[in-house]
Amino acid sequence: MIDEESMETVHRRLERSRQMQTVLRAFEARDRNLLEDNLWRVSFWSCVSLLVMLSVALTQVYTVRRLFDDRRRVCS
């Protein structure tokens, strides 16, 4: 039969397991919040980078077209 000492040992170990699970849940929640914040930052700066690249590309196209624009004025 199970004696009182072994029951007490099982109870202590169960309580310790509960405490560890609580700590691990807190770590997991903190890490999830950090992950979501980082995802927002990465998405924001990716959009900014994309807009900068598009504006540079359009500026380059405009500049090259102006370079080859054939509007030479002939003096008469």
PDB file of N, CA, C and O in Angstrom:
ATOM      1  N   MET A   1       0.831  -1.174   0.000  1.00  0.00           N
ATOM      2  CA  MET A   1       0.000   0.000   0.000  1.00  0.00           C
ATOM      3  C   MET A   1       0.888   1.253   0.000  1.00  0.00           C
ATOM      4  O   MET A   1       2.041   1.218   0.430  1.00  0.00           O
ATOM      5  N   ILE A   2       0.327   2.337  -0.485  1.00  0.00           N
ATOM      6  CA  ILE A   2       1.093   3.579  -0.578  1.00  0.00           C
ATOM      7  C   ILE A   2       1.108   4.244   0.790  1.00  0.00           C
ATOM      8  O   ILE A   2       0.069   4.447   1.418  1.00  0.00           O
ATOM      9  N   ASP A   3       2.298   4.573   1.227  1.00  0.00           N
ATOM     10  CA  ASP A   3       2.400   5.212   2.536  1.00  0.00           C
ATOM     11  C   ASP A   3       2.330   6.740   2.405  1.00  0.00           C
ATOM     12  O   ASP A   3       2.376   7.285   1.303  1.00  0.00           O
ATOM     13  N   GLU A   4       2.222   7.399   3.528  1.00  0.00           N
ATOM     14  CA  GLU A   4       2.070   8.857   3.571  1.00  0.00           C
ATOM     15  C   GLU A   4       3.271   9.580   2.985  1.00  0.00           C
ATOM     16  O   GLU A   4       3.117  10.616   2.337  1.00  0.00           O
ATOM     17  N   GLU A   5       4.450   9.050   3.203  1.00  0.00           N
ATOM     18  CA  GLU A   5       5.670   9.709   2.721  1.00  0.00           C
ATOM     19  C   GLU A   5       5.712   9.743   1.201  1.00  0.00           C
ATOM     20  O   GLU A   5       6.053  10.770   0.615  1.00  0.00           O
ATOM     21  N   SER A   6       5.372   8.636   0.557  1.00  0.00           N
ATOM     22  CA  SER A   6       5.394   8.624  -0.906  1.00  0.00           C
ATOM     23  C   SER A   6       4.278   9.511  -1.471  1.00  0.00           C
ATOM     24  O   SER A   6       4.463  10.137  -2.515  1.00  0.00           O
ATOM     25  N   MET A   7       3.135   9.572  -0.803  1.00  0.00           N
ATOM     26  CA  MET A   7       2.061  10.470  -1.243  1.00  0.00           C
ATOM     27  C   MET A   7       2.506  11.932  -1.138  1.00  0.00           C
ATOM     28  O   MET A   7       2.219  12.744  -2.017  1.00  0.00           O
ATOM     29  N   GLU A   8       3.192  12.243  -0.077  1.00  0.00           N
ATOM     30  CA  GLU A   8       3.698  13.607   0.100  1.00  0.00           C
ATOM     31  C   GLU A   8       4.732  13.937  -0.975  1.00  0.00           C
ATOM     32  O   GLU A   8       4.757  15.058  -1.484  1.00  0.00           O
ATOM     33  N   THR A   9       5.576  12.983  -1.319  1.00  0.00           N
ATOM     34  CA  THR A   9       6.575  13.175  -2.377  1.00  0.00           C
ATOM     35  C   THR A   9       5.889  13.432  -3.717  1.00  0.00           C
ATOM     36  O   THR A   9       6.280  14.332  -4.460  1.00  0.00           O
ATOM     37  N   VAL A  10       4.876  12.642  -4.016  1.00  0.00           N
ATOM     38  CA  VAL A  10       4.138  12.828  -5.268  1.00  0.00           C
ATOM     39  C   VAL A  10       3.471  14.212  -5.283  1.00  0.00           C
ATOM     40  O   VAL A  10       3.493  14.905  -6.300  1.00  0.00           O
ATOM     41  N   HIS A  11       2.891  14.595  -4.173  1.00  0.00           N
ATOM     42  CA  HIS A  11       2.236  15.907  -4.085  1.00  0.00           C
ATOM     43  C   HIS A  11       3.239  17.048  -4.296  1.00  0.00           C
ATOM     44  O   HIS A  11       2.943  18.005  -5.012  1.00  0.00           O
ATOM     45  N   ARG A  12       4.411  16.953  -3.683  1.00  0.00           N
ATOM     46  CA  ARG A  12       5.445  17.986  -3.861  1.00  0.00           C
ATOM     47  C   ARG A  12       5.900  18.059  -5.314  1.00  0.00           C
ATOM     48  O   ARG A  12       6.078  19.147  -5.862  1.00  0.00           O
ATOM     49  N   ARG A  13       6.083  16.911  -5.928  1.00  0.00           N
ATOM     50  CA  ARG A  13       6.527  16.900  -7.329  1.00  0.00           C
ATOM     51  C   ARG A  13       5.451  17.471  -8.261  1.00  0.00           C
ATOM     52  O   ARG A  13       5.757  18.188  -9.214  1.00  0.00           O
ATOM     53  N   LEU A  14       4.203  17.145  -7.973  1.00  0.00           N
ATOM     54  CA  LEU A  14       3.121  17.720  -8.776  1.00  0.00           C
ATOM     55  C   LEU A  14       3.065  19.240  -8.630  1.00  0.00           C
ATOM     56  O   LEU A  14       2.885  19.961  -9.611  1.00  0.00           O
ATOM     57  N   GLU A  15       3.219  19.708  -7.417  1.00  0.00           N
ATOM     58  CA  GLU A  15       3.213  21.154  -7.180  1.00  0.00           C
ATOM     59  C   GLU A  15       4.387  21.823  -7.892  1.00  0.00           C
ATOM     60  O   GLU A  15       4.234  22.904  -8.461  1.00  0.00           O
ATOM     61  N   ARG A  16       5.531  21.200  -7.862  1.00  0.00           N
ATOM     62  CA  ARG A  16       6.712  21.734  -8.566  1.00  0.00           C
ATOM     63  C   ARG A  16       6.459  21.760 -10.077  1.00  0.00           C
ATOM     64  O   ARG A  16       6.853  22.707 -10.757  1.00  0.00           O
ATOM     65  N   SER A  17       5.808  20.729 -10.593  1.00  0.00           N
ATOM     66  CA  SER A  17       5.482  20.694 -12.024  1.00  0.00           C
ATOM     67  C   SER A  17       4.537  21.833 -12.390  1.00  0.00           C
ATOM     68  O   SER A  17       4.705  22.469 -13.431  1.00  0.00           O
ATOM     69  N   ARG A  18       3.554  22.090 -11.548  1.00  0.00           N
ATOM     70  CA  ARG A  18       2.629  23.205 -11.799  1.00  0.00           C
ATOM     71  C   ARG A  18       3.370  24.540 -11.818  1.00  0.00           C
ATOM     72  O   ARG A  18       3.117  25.390 -12.672  1.00  0.00           O
ATOM     73  N   GLN A  19       4.276  24.713 -10.878  1.00  0.00           N
ATOM     74  CA  GLN A  19       5.049  25.955 -10.831  1.00  0.00           C
ATOM     75  C   GLN A  19       5.887  26.124 -12.098  1.00  0.00           C
ATOM     76  O   GLN A  19       5.952  27.214 -12.667  1.00  0.00           O
ATOM     77  N   MET A  20       6.521  25.046 -12.532  1.00  0.00           N
ATOM     78  CA  MET A  20       7.342  25.117 -13.749  1.00  0.00           C
ATOM     79  C   MET A  20       6.479  25.436 -14.966  1.00  0.00           C
ATOM     80  O   MET A  20       6.888  26.217 -15.825  1.00  0.00           O
ATOM     81  N   GLN A  21       5.299  24.845 -15.047  1.00  0.00           N
ATOM     82  CA  GLN A  21       4.411  25.129 -16.172  1.00  0.00           C
ATOM     83  C   GLN A  21       3.964  26.592 -16.168  1.00  0.00           C
ATOM     84  O   GLN A  21       3.846  27.210 -17.226  1.00  0.00           O
ATOM     85  N   THR A  22       3.722  27.134 -14.997  1.00  0.00           N
ATOM     86  CA  THR A  22       3.348  28.550 -14.902  1.00  0.00           C
ATOM     87  C   THR A  22       4.483  29.443 -15.396  1.00  0.00           C
ATOM     88  O   THR A  22       4.252  30.405 -16.128  1.00  0.00           O
ATOM     89  N   VAL A  23       5.699  29.119 -14.994  1.00  0.00           N
ATOM     90  CA  VAL A  23       6.865  29.895 -15.438  1.00  0.00           C
ATOM     91  C   VAL A  23       7.034  29.774 -16.947  1.00  0.00           C
ATOM     92  O   VAL A  23       7.293  30.766 -17.628  1.00  0.00           O
ATOM     93  N   LEU A  24       6.889  28.564 -17.464  1.00  0.00           N
ATOM     94  CA  LEU A  24       7.048  28.363 -18.906  1.00  0.00           C
ATOM     95  C   LEU A  24       5.954  29.083 -19.697  1.00  0.00           C
ATOM     96  O   LEU A  24       6.221  29.602 -20.781  1.00  0.00           O
ATOM     97  N   ARG A  25       4.736  29.121 -19.174  1.00  0.00           N
ATOM     98  CA  ARG A  25       3.665  29.877 -19.842  1.00  0.00           C
ATOM     99  C   ARG A  25       3.995  31.368 -19.886  1.00  0.00           C
ATOM    100  O   ARG A  25       3.741  32.037 -20.887  1.00  0.00           O
ATOM    101  N   ALA A  26       4.554  31.875 -18.810  1.00  0.00           N
ATOM    102  CA  ALA A  26       4.927  33.297 -18.774  1.00  0.00           C
ATOM    103  C   ALA A  26       6.020  33.588 -19.803  1.00  0.00           C
ATOM    104  O   ALA A  26       5.957  34.598 -20.504  1.00  0.00           O
ATOM    105  N   PHE A  27       7.021  32.708 -19.898  1.00  0.00           N
ATOM    106  CA  PHE A  27       8.077  32.882 -20.905  1.00  0.00           C
ATOM    107  C   PHE A  27       7.492  32.825 -22.311  1.00  0.00           C
ATOM    108  O   PHE A  27       7.863  33.617 -23.178  1.00  0.00           O
ATOM    109  N   GLU A  28       6.583  31.894 -22.532  1.00  0.00           N
ATOM    110  CA  GLU A  28       5.992  31.732 -23.851  1.00  0.00           C
ATOM    111  C   GLU A  28       5.176  32.967 -24.233  1.00  0.00           C
ATOM    112  O   GLU A  28       5.221  33.408 -25.382  1.00  0.00           O
ATOM    113  N   ALA A  29       4.440  33.521 -23.285  1.00  0.00           N
ATOM    114  CA  ALA A  29       3.648  34.728 -23.562  1.00  0.00           C
ATOM    115  C   ALA A  29       4.557  35.912 -23.873  1.00  0.00           C
ATOM    116  O   ALA A  29       4.279  36.686 -24.789  1.00  0.00           O
ATOM    117  N   ARG A  30       5.634  36.055 -23.119  1.00  0.00           N
ATOM    118  CA  ARG A  30       6.579  37.148 -23.369  1.00  0.00           C
ATOM    119  C   ARG A  30       7.208  36.996 -24.750  1.00  0.00           C
ATOM    120  O   ARG A  30       7.320  37.968 -25.497  1.00  0.00           O
ATOM    121  N   ASP A  31       7.620  35.765 -25.090  1.00  0.00           N
ATOM    122  CA  ASP A  31       8.243  35.527 -26.390  1.00  0.00           C
ATOM    123  C   ASP A  31       7.260  35.760 -27.535  1.00  0.00           C
ATOM    124  O   ASP A  31       7.644  36.269 -28.588  1.00  0.00           O
ATOM    125  N   ARG A  32       5.998  35.391 -27.339  1.00  0.00           N
ATOM    126  CA  ARG A  32       4.994  35.611 -28.379  1.00  0.00           C
ATOM    127  C   ARG A  32       4.794  37.103 -28.618  1.00  0.00           C
ATOM    128  O   ARG A  32       4.698  37.540 -29.765  1.00  0.00           O
ATOM    129  N   ASN A  33       4.731  37.881 -27.550  1.00  0.00           N
ATOM    130  CA  ASN A  33       4.589  39.337 -27.704  1.00  0.00           C
ATOM    131  C   ASN A  33       5.789  39.938 -28.422  1.00  0.00           C
ATOM    132  O   ASN A  33       5.634  40.807 -29.280  1.00  0.00           O
ATOM    133  N   LEU A  34       6.975  39.478 -28.072  1.00  0.00           N
ATOM    134  CA  LEU A  34       8.187  39.956 -28.741  1.00  0.00           C
ATOM    135  C   LEU A  34       8.164  39.593 -30.220  1.00  0.00           C
ATOM    136  O   LEU A  34       8.536  40.402 -31.070  1.00  0.00           O
ATOM    137  N   LEU A  35       7.731  38.387 -30.521  1.00  0.00           N
ATOM    138  CA  LEU A  35       7.640  37.936 -31.908  1.00  0.00           C
ATOM    139  C   LEU A  35       6.662  38.796 -32.703  1.00  0.00           C
ATOM    140  O   LEU A  35       6.953  39.183 -33.835  1.00  0.00           O
ATOM    141  N   GLU A  36       5.510  39.095 -32.120  1.00  0.00           N
ATOM    142  CA  GLU A  36       4.521  39.916 -32.822  1.00  0.00           C
ATOM    143  C   GLU A  36       5.031  41.337 -33.042  1.00  0.00           C
ATOM    144  O   GLU A  36       4.794  41.925 -34.097  1.00  0.00           O
ATOM    145  N   ASP A  37       5.724  41.888 -32.059  1.00  0.00           N
ATOM    146  CA  ASP A  37       6.305  43.223 -32.232  1.00  0.00           C
ATOM    147  C   ASP A  37       7.352  43.225 -33.342  1.00  0.00           C
ATOM    148  O   ASP A  37       7.391  44.138 -34.166  1.00  0.00           O
ATOM    149  N   ASN A  38       8.193  42.207 -33.357  1.00  0.00           N
ATOM    150  CA  ASN A  38       9.222  42.120 -34.394  1.00  0.00           C
ATOM    151  C   ASN A  38       8.600  41.944 -35.773  1.00  0.00           C
ATOM    152  O   ASN A  38       9.085  42.516 -36.750  1.00  0.00           O
ATOM    153  N   LEU A  39       7.535  41.161 -35.861  1.00  0.00           N
ATOM    154  CA  LEU A  39       6.857  40.971 -37.144  1.00  0.00           C
ATOM    155  C   LEU A  39       6.317  42.298 -37.659  1.00  0.00           C
ATOM    156  O   LEU A  39       6.427  42.591 -38.850  1.00  0.00           O
ATOM    157  N   TRP A  40       5.729  43.107 -36.768  1.00  0.00           N
ATOM    158  CA  TRP A  40       5.207  44.409 -37.183  1.00  0.00           C
ATOM    159  C   TRP A  40       6.335  45.300 -37.691  1.00  0.00           C
ATOM    160  O   TRP A  40       6.203  45.953 -38.726  1.00  0.00           O
ATOM    161  N   ARG A  41       7.450  45.322 -36.954  1.00  0.00           N
ATOM    162  CA  ARG A  41       8.581  46.167 -37.371  1.00  0.00           C
ATOM    163  C   ARG A  41       9.137  45.723 -38.719  1.00  0.00           C
ATOM    164  O   ARG A  41       9.404  46.554 -39.588  1.00  0.00           O
ATOM    165  N   VAL A  42       9.311  44.424 -38.892  1.00  0.00           N
ATOM    166  CA  VAL A  42       9.850  43.910 -40.159  1.00  0.00           C
ATOM    167  C   VAL A  42       8.902  44.238 -41.303  1.00  0.00           C
ATOM    168  O   VAL A  42       9.346  44.653 -42.373  1.00  0.00           O
ATOM    169  N   SER A  43       7.613  44.058 -41.093  1.00  0.00           N
ATOM    170  CA  SER A  43       6.632  44.369 -42.143  1.00  0.00           C
ATOM    171  C   SER A  43       6.647  45.857 -42.487  1.00  0.00           C
ATOM    172  O   SER A  43       6.619  46.224 -43.661  1.00  0.00           O
ATOM    173  N   PHE A  44       6.690  46.701 -41.478  1.00  0.00           N
ATOM    174  CA  PHE A  44       6.703  48.147 -41.710  1.00  0.00           C
ATOM    175  C   PHE A  44       7.923  48.559 -42.520  1.00  0.00           C
ATOM    176  O   PHE A  44       7.795  49.257 -43.525  1.00  0.00           O
ATOM    177  N   TRP A  45       9.116  48.128 -42.086  1.00  0.00           N
ATOM    178  CA  TRP A  45      10.324  48.548 -42.781  1.00  0.00           C
ATOM    179  C   TRP A  45      10.449  47.891 -44.151  1.00  0.00           C
ATOM    180  O   TRP A  45      11.098  48.448 -45.036  1.00  0.00           O
ATOM    181  N   SER A  46       9.852  46.732 -44.348  1.00  0.00           N
ATOM    182  CA  SER A  46       9.825  46.129 -45.681  1.00  0.00           C
ATOM    183  C   SER A  46       8.985  46.976 -46.626  1.00  0.00           C
ATOM    184  O   SER A  46       9.359  47.183 -47.780  1.00  0.00           O
ATOM    185  N   CYS A  47       7.857  47.462 -46.141  1.00  0.00           N
ATOM    186  CA  CYS A  47       7.014  48.341 -46.969  1.00  0.00           C
ATOM    187  C   CYS A  47       7.736  49.644 -47.291  1.00  0.00           C
ATOM    188  O   CYS A  47       7.685  50.118 -48.427  1.00  0.00           O
ATOM    189  N   VAL A  48       8.397  50.217 -46.316  1.00  0.00           N
ATOM    190  CA  VAL A  48       9.157  51.450 -46.551  1.00  0.00           C
ATOM    191  C   VAL A  48      10.243  51.202 -47.593  1.00  0.00           C
ATOM    192  O   VAL A  48      10.426  51.999 -48.513  1.00  0.00           O
ATOM    193  N   SER A  49      10.953  50.102 -47.442  1.00  0.00           N
ATOM    194  CA  SER A  49      12.013  49.764 -48.395  1.00  0.00           C
ATOM    195  C   SER A  49      11.448  49.570 -49.802  1.00  0.00           C
ATOM    196  O   SER A  49      12.044  50.022 -50.780  1.00  0.00           O
ATOM    197  N   LEU A  50      10.312  48.907 -49.902  1.00  0.00           N
ATOM    198  CA  LEU A  50       9.680  48.699 -51.200  1.00  0.00           C
ATOM    199  C   LEU A  50       9.294  50.026 -51.843  1.00  0.00           C
ATOM    200  O   LEU A  50       9.510  50.219 -53.040  1.00  0.00           O
ATOM    201  N   LEU A  51       8.730  50.935 -51.067  1.00  0.00           N
ATOM    202  CA  LEU A  51       8.356  52.246 -51.609  1.00  0.00           C
ATOM    203  C   LEU A  51       9.578  53.035 -52.071  1.00  0.00           C
ATOM    204  O   LEU A  51       9.531  53.706 -53.102  1.00  0.00           O
ATOM    205  N   VAL A  52      10.657  52.956 -51.320  1.00  0.00           N
ATOM    206  CA  VAL A  52      11.891  53.644 -51.720  1.00  0.00           C
ATOM    207  C   VAL A  52      12.419  53.053 -53.022  1.00  0.00           C
ATOM    208  O   VAL A  52      12.812  53.795 -53.922  1.00  0.00           O
ATOM    209  N   MET A  53      12.434  51.726 -53.133  1.00  0.00           N
ATOM    210  CA  MET A  53      12.930  51.093 -54.364  1.00  0.00           C
ATOM    211  C   MET A  53      12.072  51.459 -55.567  1.00  0.00           C
ATOM    212  O   MET A  53      12.597  51.708 -56.652  1.00  0.00           O
ATOM    213  N   LEU A  54      10.750  51.494 -55.380  1.00  0.00           N
ATOM    214  CA  LEU A  54       9.874  51.871 -56.490  1.00  0.00           C
ATOM    215  C   LEU A  54      10.093  53.322 -56.908  1.00  0.00           C
ATOM    216  O   LEU A  54      10.112  53.625 -58.100  1.00  0.00           O
ATOM    217  N   SER A  55      10.255  54.203 -55.955  1.00  0.00           N
ATOM    218  CA  SER A  55      10.488  55.607 -56.308  1.00  0.00           C
ATOM    219  C   SER A  55      11.835  55.783 -57.002  1.00  0.00           C
ATOM    220  O   SER A  55      11.945  56.585 -57.930  1.00  0.00           O
ATOM    221  N   VAL A  56      12.850  55.057 -56.574  1.00  0.00           N
ATOM    222  CA  VAL A  56      14.155  55.127 -57.244  1.00  0.00           C
ATOM    223  C   VAL A  56      14.044  54.585 -58.664  1.00  0.00           C
ATOM    224  O   VAL A  56      14.614  55.161 -59.591  1.00  0.00           O
ATOM    225  N   ALA A  57      13.319  53.487 -58.844  1.00  0.00           N
ATOM    226  CA  ALA A  57      13.155  52.912 -60.183  1.00  0.00           C
ATOM    227  C   ALA A  57      12.432  53.894 -61.103  1.00  0.00           C
ATOM    228  O   ALA A  57      12.844  54.091 -62.246  1.00  0.00           O
ATOM    229  N   LEU A  58      11.368  54.504 -60.617  1.00  0.00           N
ATOM    230  CA  LEU A  58      10.640  55.468 -61.446  1.00  0.00           C
ATOM    231  C   LEU A  58      11.497  56.691 -61.769  1.00  0.00           C
ATOM    232  O   LEU A  58      11.435  57.217 -62.880  1.00  0.00           O
ATOM    233  N   THR A  59      12.284  57.137 -60.817  1.00  0.00           N
ATOM    234  CA  THR A  59      13.185  58.265 -61.059  1.00  0.00           C
ATOM    235  C   THR A  59      14.228  57.905 -62.111  1.00  0.00           C
ATOM    236  O   THR A  59      14.548  58.727 -62.970  1.00  0.00           O
ATOM    237  N   GLN A  60      14.755  56.700 -62.054  1.00  0.00           N
ATOM    238  CA  GLN A  60      15.740  56.268 -63.047  1.00  0.00           C
ATOM    239  C   GLN A  60      15.124  56.194 -64.440  1.00  0.00           C
ATOM    240  O   GLN A  60      15.740  56.626 -65.414  1.00  0.00           O
ATOM    241  N   VAL A  61      13.919  55.653 -64.540  1.00  0.00           N
ATOM    242  CA  VAL A  61      13.256  55.576 -65.847  1.00  0.00           C
ATOM    243  C   VAL A  61      13.028  56.978 -66.397  1.00  0.00           C
ATOM    244  O   VAL A  61      13.283  57.231 -67.574  1.00  0.00           O
ATOM    245  N   TYR A  62      12.557  57.877 -65.566  1.00  0.00           N
ATOM    246  CA  TYR A  62      12.326  59.257 -65.995  1.00  0.00           C
ATOM    247  C   TYR A  62      13.631  59.904 -66.452  1.00  0.00           C
ATOM    248  O   TYR A  62      13.655  60.586 -67.477  1.00  0.00           O
ATOM    249  N   THR A  63      14.714  59.697 -65.705  1.00  0.00           N
ATOM    250  CA  THR A  63      16.003  60.298 -66.045  1.00  0.00           C
ATOM    251  C   THR A  63      16.543  59.743 -67.361  1.00  0.00           C
ATOM    252  O   THR A  63      17.039  60.501 -68.195  1.00  0.00           O
ATOM    253  N   VAL A  64      16.453  58.435 -67.553  1.00  0.00           N
ATOM    254  CA  VAL A  64      16.957  57.828 -68.796  1.00  0.00           C
ATOM    255  C   VAL A  64      16.116  58.293 -69.981  1.00  0.00           C
ATOM    256  O   VAL A  64      16.667  58.558 -71.049  1.00  0.00           O
ATOM    257  N   ARG A  65      14.819  58.397 -69.823  1.00  0.00           N
ATOM    258  CA  ARG A  65      13.974  58.883 -70.927  1.00  0.00           C
ATOM    259  C   ARG A  65      14.310  60.329 -71.287  1.00  0.00           C
ATOM    260  O   ARG A  65      14.336  60.688 -72.464  1.00  0.00           O
ATOM    261  N   ARG A  66      14.564  61.146 -70.290  1.00  0.00           N
ATOM    262  CA  ARG A  66      14.946  62.534 -70.565  1.00  0.00           C
ATOM    263  C   ARG A  66      16.302  62.596 -71.258  1.00  0.00           C
ATOM    264  O   ARG A  66      16.542  63.471 -72.090  1.00  0.00           O
ATOM    265  N   LEU A  67      17.185  61.663 -70.913  1.00  0.00           N
ATOM    266  CA  LEU A  67      18.513  61.637 -71.518  1.00  0.00           C
ATOM    267  C   LEU A  67      18.420  61.382 -73.021  1.00  0.00           C
ATOM    268  O   LEU A  67      19.162  61.972 -73.806  1.00  0.00           O
ATOM    269  N   PHE A  68      17.502  60.499 -73.410  1.00  0.00           N
ATOM    270  CA  PHE A  68      17.374  60.150 -74.821  1.00  0.00           C
ATOM    271  C   PHE A  68      16.255  60.914 -75.521  1.00  0.00           C
ATOM    272  O   PHE A  68      15.903  60.595 -76.656  1.00  0.00           O
ATOM    273  N   ASP A  69      15.704  61.901 -74.864  1.00  0.00           N
ATOM    274  CA  ASP A  69      14.658  62.713 -75.479  1.00  0.00           C
ATOM    275  C   ASP A  69      15.268  63.508 -76.627  1.00  0.00           C
ATOM    276  O   ASP A  69      16.306  64.150 -76.464  1.00  0.00           O
ATOM    277  N   ASP A  70      14.628  63.463 -77.773  1.00  0.00           N
ATOM    278  CA  ASP A  70      15.197  64.074 -78.978  1.00  0.00           C
ATOM    279  C   ASP A  70      14.512  65.414 -79.250  1.00  0.00           C
ATOM    280  O   ASP A  70      13.785  65.567 -80.231  1.00  0.00           O
ATOM    281  N   ARG A  71      14.754  66.361 -78.381  1.00  0.00           N
ATOM    282  CA  ARG A  71      14.183  67.692 -78.562  1.00  0.00           C
ATOM    283  C   ARG A  71      15.307  68.692 -78.838  1.00  0.00           C
ATOM    284  O   ARG A  71      15.470  69.684 -78.127  1.00  0.00           O
ATOM    285  N   ARG A  72      16.035  68.419 -79.833  1.00  0.00           N
ATOM    286  CA  ARG A  72      17.129  69.335 -80.180  1.00  0.00           C
ATOM    287  C   ARG A  72      16.550  70.538 -80.913  1.00  0.00           C
ATOM    288  O   ARG A  72      15.774  70.408 -81.859  1.00  0.00           O
ATOM    289  N   ARG A  73      16.938  71.661 -80.463  1.00  0.00           N
ATOM    290  CA  ARG A  73      16.463  72.885 -81.108  1.00  0.00           C
ATOM    291  C   ARG A  73      17.504  73.335 -82.132  1.00  0.00           C
ATOM    292  O   ARG A  73      18.696  73.441 -81.843  1.00  0.00           O
ATOM    293  N   VAL A  74      17.027  73.581 -83.279  1.00  0.00           N
ATOM    294  CA  VAL A  74      17.912  74.029 -84.346  1.00  0.00           C
ATOM    295  C   VAL A  74      17.827  75.547 -84.422  1.00  0.00           C
ATOM    296  O   VAL A  74      16.745  76.120 -84.541  1.00  0.00           O
ATOM    297  N   CYS A  75      18.967  76.172 -84.352  1.00  0.00           N
ATOM    298  CA  CYS A  75      18.995  77.632 -84.448  1.00  0.00           C
ATOM    299  C   CYS A  75      18.836  78.033 -85.904  1.00  0.00           C
ATOM    300  O   CYS A  75      19.547  77.518 -86.766  1.00  0.00           O
ATOM    301  N   SER A  76      17.932  78.926 -86.188  1.00  0.00           N
ATOM    302  CA  SER A  76      17.764  79.349 -87.575  1.00  0.00           C
ATOM    303  C   SER A  76      18.088  80.804 -87.755  1.00  0.00           C
ATOM    304  O   SER A  76      17.998  81.324 -88.867  1.00  0.00           O
TER     305      SER A  76
END
